[in-house]
Amino acid sequence: MQRDLWLMDKLMCLRSLGAKAFMLLGLGMCLISFPGWRQPLPGPLLQRLERFYGSRPG
C-alpha cells in the first residue's frame, strides 16, 4: 500500500508538471497568433519566443 501511495504521489507531480507546460505552451501560441498581445513584451522574451517557435513573433 505504501508503494501505491508513493506511485500516486509521483503521478500527481507528473500531472502537475504536464498541466503547467501545457499552459505555458498555450500562452506562447497565443502570443504568436495575436499580434496585439506581443507589443508590451520585453525584447529578450520576444527573442526566446522566436527561438522556441522558430518564427519571428513580431
C-alpha positions in Angstrom: 0.0 0.0 0.0 2.9 2.4 0.8 4.3 1.8 -2.7 0.9 2.6 -4.3 0.8 5.9 -2.4 4.3 6.8 -3.5 3.4 6.0 -7.1 0.2 8.1 -6.9 2.2 11.0 -5.5 4.7 10.8 -8.3 1.9 10.6 -10.9 0.3 13.7 -9.4 3.6 15.5 -9.7 3.9 14.5 -13.3 0.3 15.6 -14.0 1.0 19.0 -12.4 4.2 19.5 -14.5 2.3 18.5 -17.6 -0.5 20.9 -16.9 1.9 23.8 -16.3 3.9 23.0 -19.5 0.6 22.9 -21.5 -0.5 26.3 -20.1 2.9 27.9 -20.9 2.9 26.5 -24.5 -0.7 27.7 -24.9 0.3 31.2 -23.8 3.2 31.1 -26.2 0.9 30.1 -29.1 -1.5 33.0 -28.1 1.5 35.4 -28.3 2.4 34.1 -31.7 -1.2 34.2 -33.0 -2.4 37.5 -31.7 0.0 40.4 -32.7 -1.7 42.9 -30.4 -0.6 40.9 -27.3 3.1 41.0 -28.3 3.8 44.7 -28.2 4.2 45.2 -24.4 6.6 42.2 -24.1 10.3 42.9 -23.4 12.9 42.2 -26.2 14.6 39.2 -24.5 11.2 37.4 -24.1 10.4 38.1 -27.8 13.8 36.6 -28.8 13.1 33.5 -26.7 9.7 33.0 -28.3 11.3 33.4 -31.7 13.9 30.8 -30.9 11.4 28.3 -29.4 8.7 28.6 -32.1 11.0 29.1 -35.0 9.4 32.2 -36.4 9.6 35.9 -35.6 6.7 36.7 -33.3 6.7 40.5 -34.1 
